[in-house]
């Protein structure tokens, strides 16, 4: 029994084999990418945590700077005679204490 294969059938057979090989390579690629994606996800979570801590520290520093600014304003008001010396010194001590707490963290 002889079977003849035409060029069209041979071409279709080669295309089918190429598609099968391509599918196998794609499966292997996805299998190898899964651990990489998990690793990247962990890195992104760590980055999110670090960004949150940095944002908190920035807000604390902003509060301290505004406190220090108001304290220095109080000192200048004292020089103008608009506020008592004790209230100004209390404001400065509070601002310095906040600054000290920022550097402890």
N, C-alpha and C positions, 0 to 999 in steps of 0.2 A: 504494500500500500504506500503510495507516494503522495505526499502533500506538497503542494507548491505554495511558497510564501511570496507574495508580491512585495514590491518596494513600499507601497503604502502601508501594508500590514507590518512590515519590518520597522518602518518609521514610527508607527503607532506603538509598537512593542518597546522601542527604545525610549519614546516619550513617557510611556507608562513606568518603565524602570527608573528613569530619571526622576519622575515625580515621587516614586516610592523612596528613593535614596534621599530626596529633599525632605520628605516628611520625617524620615528617621533622623536626619541632621537637626531639624527643627525641634523634635522631641528632646534630643540630647542637649540642645542649646537652652531650652526652657528648664530642663532639669538642673543644669549648671547655674542658671541665673537665679533660681529660687533662694539659695543661701546668700547670694550677693544682695538681693532685695531685702532680705531680713536684716542683714548687717547694716545696710543703709538706713533702714527704718529705725534701728537702735541708735544710730549716730544722730539722726534727726530729732529723736526724743531727747537725747542728751543736750543737743544744741538748744532745744526749746527750754529746757530747765535752766541752762546757763543764761539764756536771754532774759528769762524771768528774774533771775537773781540780779543781773546787771540793771534791769529796769527798776527794781526795788532800790538798789543802791543809788541810782540816779535820783530817784524821788527823795530819798533821805538827804542826799547832798544838796538838792535844791531847797529843801526845808531849812537846812543848816545855813546855807548862804543867805536865804531871805531873813532868817533870825539874826545873823551877823550884820546884815545890812540895816535892819531896824535898830540894832544895838548901836551901831556907829551913828545912825541918825539921832539916836537918843543922846549920844555924847555931844554931837554938834548942837543939839537943842540945849544941853546943859551950858555949853559955852555961850549960848545966846541968852541963857537965864530962863528958859521956858520949862525946865523939868528938874526934879530933885536929883541930887547926885546918887542917892541910894538906889533909886529905881533904875537908873542907867547902869550902875555897876551890877545890879541883879540881872539885867538883860544880857550884859556882856558875859557874866559867869554862866548863865544858861546856854548861851550860844557856844561858848568854849566847851562846856560839858557835852553838848550835842556833837560837836566836832570830834571830841575825844572818843565818844561812843562809835562814831562812824569808822574811825581808824582801828578800833578794837575788832570790828567785824571783818 
